[in-house]
Each structure stands twice: as structure tokens, then as C-alpha cells.
Amino acid sequence: MGNKEYRKRKERLTATAYGQWLSKFMLSHQLKPSQLSTVSGFHPNVILNWRRGHCLPNGYSLVVMVTALSRLTGVERSILFEEMAEALLRS
């Protein structure tokens, strides 16, 4: 497998891991996509693409998402960043 193919494969796995983490977090806190969309400012389809592992948010979007999740649930941002990082690094 070439380097470019390896990077694409790794990116897909990471996107899937992020999507699984986000979906699991939303489910465990009974968050609706519409709530997250309203607080984060991201279109529901963008959030759906992330949850399905179709793509990864960029760095700015990650910060906005974690901030929105924190506001909706009361979980500290530092804890959310740690949980998210662990999920991504396991992929």
C-alpha cells in the first residue's frame, strides 16, 4: 500500500472513530441533532456527515463542537477534548 493510500485509509478510520464518539456522546446525553445544530451553528447535514464518518471537522470546527457539547451538557470542555482525543487516537 502506497503512502497516499495509507493516509486516506487512516483518515477514513479516524473520521469513523470521531463519528462513533460523537454519536455515542449525543446518545448518552440524549442530545438531538437539532439542538447541537442550533448551539454550534453548523447545518444538521454537516453534523450528520461527521456522525456517519464521511469526513472530519477541521480544528476550528472541533473547538466549536466541543464548546457546544459542553454548553448543552455541562461537561467541561477539557474532559470532552480528552475523551475525543482518546477516541481518535485509538482508531
Secondary structure, 3 states (H helix, E strand, C coil): CCHHHHHHHHHHHHHHHHHHHHHHHHHHCCCCHHHHHHHHCCCHHHHHHHHCCCCCCCHHHHHHHHHHHHHHHCCCHHHHHHHHHHHHHHC
